[in-house]
Amino acid sequence: MYYLVTIGYETDQQDRTGNPRLQKLKYIIEAETVEEATIVASKYRAGDVRGSESISVAKMAIECIIDMKNTPEYYKK
């Protein structure tokens, strides 16, 4: 299964209350459960020096991914 994980990274800008604004980026993570997707996202975030937090994790309704790695026959000339 694939999950859409939204991660908020702190920026140098601040909101009205003085809290850092978040830049929200979305990542697709392959995992068996929401818990596993959350753990993978957390490990991914640990490699970044910016402050960050996982904002949401949602199951994606994807049948398959068509790309060079999974289906190279469609990319041959």
Backbone as JSON Lines, residues from 0, in Angstrom:
{"i":0,"aa":"M","n":[0.84,-1.18,0.0],"ca":[0.0,0.0,0.0],"c":[0.89,1.25,0.0]}
{"i":1,"aa":"Y","n":[0.3,2.31,-0.47],"ca":[1.01,3.58,-0.49],"c":[0.26,4.58,0.38]}
{"i":2,"aa":"Y","n":[1.03,5.4,1.06],"ca":[0.48,6.42,1.95],"c":[1.03,7.79,1.56]}
{"i":3,"aa":"L","n":[0.18,8.8,1.6],"ca":[0.58,10.17,1.37],"c":[0.85,10.8,2.73]}
{"i":4,"aa":"V","n":[2.11,11.13,2.98],"ca":[2.53,11.69,4.26],"c":[2.87,13.16,4.05]}
{"i":5,"aa":"T","n":[2.25,14.02,4.82],"ca":[2.54,15.45,4.77],"c":[3.45,15.78,5.94]}
{"i":6,"aa":"I","n":[4.6,16.38,5.61],"ca":[5.58,16.76,6.62],"c":[5.73,18.27,6.6]}
{"i":7,"aa":"G","n":[5.68,18.89,7.76],"ca":[5.86,20.33,7.88],"c":[7.27,20.65,8.34]}
{"i":8,"aa":"Y","n":[7.99,21.42,7.54],"ca":[9.35,21.85,7.88],"c":[9.32,23.31,8.35]}
{"i":9,"aa":"E","n":[9.99,23.59,9.45],"ca":[10.04,24.96,9.96],"c":[10.83,25.84,9.0]}
{"i":10,"aa":"T","n":[10.35,27.08,8.83],"ca":[11.04,28.07,8.0],"c":[11.54,29.2,8.89]}
{"i":11,"aa":"D","n":[12.26,30.13,8.3],"ca":[12.78,31.28,9.05],"c":[11.69,32.3,9.37]}
{"i":12,"aa":"Q","n":[10.56,32.23,8.66],"ca":[9.46,33.16,8.88],"c":[8.65,32.76,10.1]}
{"i":13,"aa":"Q","n":[8.0,33.76,10.71],"ca":[7.17,33.49,11.88],"c":[5.74,33.95,11.63]}
{"i":14,"aa":"D","n":[4.79,33.3,12.3],"ca":[3.4,33.73,12.2],"c":[3.15,34.85,13.2]}
{"i":15,"aa":"R","n":[1.91,35.27,13.34],"ca":[1.56,36.39,14.23],"c":[1.9,36.13,15.68]}
{"i":16,"aa":"T","n":[1.86,34.89,16.08],"ca":[2.12,34.56,17.48],"c":[3.59,34.25,17.77]}
{"i":17,"aa":"G","n":[4.44,34.37,16.74],"ca":[5.86,34.15,16.94],"c":[6.33,32.72,16.71]}
{"i":18,"aa":"N","n":[5.43,31.84,16.3],"ca":[5.81,30.47,15.99],"c":[6.35,30.38,14.57]}
{"i":19,"aa":"P","n":[7.31,29.49,14.33],"ca":[7.84,29.38,12.96],"c":[6.77,28.85,12.0]}
{"i":20,"aa":"R","n":[6.75,29.43,10.8],"ca":[5.82,28.95,9.78],"c":[6.34,27.62,9.24]}
{"i":21,"aa":"L","n":[5.41,26.79,8.8],"ca":[5.77,25.48,8.27],"c":[5.63,25.46,6.75]}
{"i":22,"aa":"Q","n":[6.61,24.86,6.1],"ca":[6.53,24.57,4.67],"c":[6.05,23.12,4.59]}
{"i":23,"aa":"K","n":[4.87,22.9,4.03],"ca":[4.28,21.57,3.99],"c":[4.65,20.87,2.68]}
{"i":24,"aa":"L","n":[5.31,19.73,2.8],"ca":[5.69,18.93,1.64],"c":[5.06,17.56,1.75]}
{"i":25,"aa":"K","n":[4.7,16.99,0.61],"ca":[4.03,15.69,0.58],"c":[4.97,14.63,0.02]}
{"i":26,"aa":"Y","n":[4.93,13.46,0.65],"ca":[5.76,12.32,0.24],"c":[4.88,11.09,0.12]}
{"i":27,"aa":"I","n":[5.17,10.26,-0.87],"ca":[4.49,8.98,-0.99],"c":[5.41,7.92,-0.4]}
{"i":28,"aa":"I","n":[4.88,7.16,0.54],"ca":[5.66,6.14,1.24],"c":[4.97,4.8,1.08]}
{"i":29,"aa":"E","n":[5.74,3.78,0.69],"ca":[5.2,2.43,0.59],"c":[5.33,1.77,1.95]}
{"i":30,"aa":"A","n":[4.22,1.28,2.49],"ca":[4.22,0.64,3.8],"c":[2.99,-0.25,3.91]}
{"i":31,"aa":"E","n":[3.0,-1.14,4.89],"ca":[1.87,-2.05,5.11],"c":[0.79,-1.43,6.0]}
{"i":32,"aa":"T","n":[1.19,-0.52,6.9],"ca":[0.23,0.07,7.83],"c":[0.54,1.56,8.0]}
{"i":33,"aa":"V","n":[-0.41,2.28,8.58],"ca":[-0.19,3.7,8.89],"c":[0.98,3.84,9.86]}
{"i":34,"aa":"E","n":[1.05,2.92,10.82],"ca":[2.14,2.97,11.8],"c":[3.5,2.83,11.12]}
{"i":35,"aa":"E","n":[3.61,1.9,10.19],"ca":[4.88,1.72,9.48],"c":[5.22,2.96,8.65]}
{"i":36,"aa":"A","n":[4.22,3.54,7.99],"ca":[4.44,4.76,7.2],"c":[4.92,5.9,8.1]}
{"i":37,"aa":"T","n":[4.35,6.0,9.3],"ca":[4.75,7.03,10.25],"c":[6.2,6.82,10.71]}
{"i":38,"aa":"I","n":[6.57,5.57,10.96],"ca":[7.94,5.26,11.39],"c":[8.94,5.57,10.28]}
{"i":39,"aa":"V","n":[8.61,5.2,9.05],"ca":[9.5,5.48,7.91],"c":[9.66,6.99,7.74]}
{"i":40,"aa":"A","n":[8.55,7.73,7.82],"ca":[8.61,9.19,7.7],"c":[9.46,9.8,8.8]}
{"i":41,"aa":"S","n":[9.35,9.27,10.01],"ca":[10.13,9.77,11.13],"c":[11.62,9.55,10.91]}
{"i":42,"aa":"K","n":[11.98,8.37,10.4],"ca":[13.39,8.08,10.1],"c":[13.9,8.99,8.99]}
{"i":43,"aa":"Y","n":[13.05,9.26,8.0],"ca":[13.41,10.16,6.91],"c":[13.66,11.57,7.44]}
{"i":44,"aa":"R","n":[12.77,12.03,8.31],"ca":[12.91,13.38,8.9],"c":[14.14,13.5,9.77]}
{"i":45,"aa":"A","n":[14.56,12.39,10.41],"ca":[15.72,12.43,11.31],"c":[17.0,12.81,10.59]}
{"i":46,"aa":"G","n":[17.06,12.58,9.29],"ca":[18.25,12.93,8.51],"c":[18.32,14.39,8.11]}
{"i":47,"aa":"D","n":[17.35,15.18,8.49],"ca":[17.29,16.6,8.11],"c":[17.56,17.46,9.33]}
{"i":48,"aa":"V","n":[18.33,18.53,9.15],"ca":[18.68,19.39,10.28],"c":[17.56,20.37,10.63]}
{"i":49,"aa":"R","n":[16.61,20.57,9.73],"ca":[15.5,21.49,10.01],"c":[14.53,20.85,11.0]}
{"i":50,"aa":"G","n":[13.86,21.68,11.77],"ca":[12.8,21.19,12.63],"c":[11.63,20.76,11.76]}
{"i":51,"aa":"S","n":[11.0,19.66,12.12],"ca":[9.9,19.17,11.29],"c":[8.92,18.36,12.13]}
{"i":52,"aa":"E","n":[7.75,18.12,11.55],"ca":[6.74,17.29,12.2],"c":[5.88,16.64,11.12]}
{"i":53,"aa":"S","n":[5.43,15.42,11.39],"ca":[4.48,14.77,10.49],"c":[3.11,15.38,10.76]}
{"i":54,"aa":"I","n":[2.48,15.86,9.72],"ca":[1.19,16.53,9.87],"c":[0.04,15.56,9.61]}
{"i":55,"aa":"S","n":[0.17,14.74,8.57],"ca":[-0.9,13.79,8.28],"c":[-0.36,12.58,7.52]}
{"i":56,"aa":"V","n":[-1.09,11.48,7.64],"ca":[-0.81,10.25,6.92],"c":[-2.14,9.76,6.37]}
{"i":57,"aa":"A","n":[-2.22,9.6,5.05],"ca":[-3.46,9.15,4.43],"c":[-3.18,8.03,3.44]}
{"i":58,"aa":"K","n":[-4.04,7.04,3.42],"ca":[-3.91,5.93,2.49],"c":[-4.22,6.42,1.08]}
{"i":59,"aa":"M","n":[-3.38,6.01,0.12],"ca":[-3.58,6.41,-1.27],"c":[-4.17,5.23,-2.04]}
{"i":60,"aa":"A","n":[-5.14,5.53,-2.86],"ca":[-5.77,4.5,-3.68],"c":[-5.02,4.4,-5.01]}
{"i":61,"aa":"I","n":[-3.88,3.71,-4.99],"ca":[-3.06,3.55,-6.19],"c":[-3.05,2.07,-6.55]}
{"i":62,"aa":"E","n":[-3.4,1.77,-7.78],"ca":[-3.41,0.39,-8.25],"c":[-1.98,-0.08,-8.52]}
{"i":63,"aa":"C","n":[-1.22,0.72,-9.26],"ca":[0.18,0.39,-9.53],"c":[0.91,1.66,-9.94]}
{"i":64,"aa":"I","n":[2.22,1.58,-9.92],"ca":[3.04,2.71,-10.34],"c":[3.72,2.33,-11.64]}
{"i":65,"aa":"I","n":[3.53,3.14,-12.65],"ca":[4.14,2.9,-13.95],"c":[5.36,3.81,-14.04]}
{"i":66,"aa":"D","n":[6.52,3.19,-13.99],"ca":[7.77,3.93,-14.11],"c":[8.83,3.01,-14.7]}
{"i":67,"aa":"M","n":[10.03,3.55,-14.89],"ca":[11.12,2.78,-15.52],"c":[11.49,1.55,-14.7]}
{"i":68,"aa":"K","n":[11.41,1.63,-13.39],"ca":[11.81,0.52,-12.54],"c":[10.77,-0.6,-12.54]}
{"i":69,"aa":"N","n":[9.51,-0.26,-12.4],"ca":[8.46,-1.25,-12.27],"c":[7.98,-1.81,-13.6]}
{"i":70,"aa":"T","n":[7.95,-0.98,-14.62],"ca":[7.43,-1.4,-15.93],"c":[8.34,-0.86,-17.04]}
{"i":71,"aa":"P","n":[9.56,-1.39,-17.15],"ca":[10.5,-0.86,-18.14],"c":[10.07,-1.12,-19.58]}
{"i":72,"aa":"E","n":[9.2,-2.1,-19.81],"ca":[8.79,-2.41,-21.18],"c":[8.05,-1.26,-21.86]}
{"i":73,"aa":"Y","n":[7.43,-0.39,-21.08],"ca":[6.72,0.77,-21.67],"c":[7.65,1.89,-22.04]}
{"i":74,"aa":"Y","n":[8.89,1.83,-21.61],"ca":[9.84,2.91,-21.85],"c":[10.88,2.56,-22.91]}
{"i":75,"aa":"K","n":[10.84,1.34,-23.42],"ca":[11.78,0.94,-24.46],"c":[11.38,1.59,-25.77]}
{"i":76,"aa":"K","n":[12.39,1.94,-26.55],"ca":[12.11,2.58,-27.84],"c":[12.1,1.58,-28.94]}
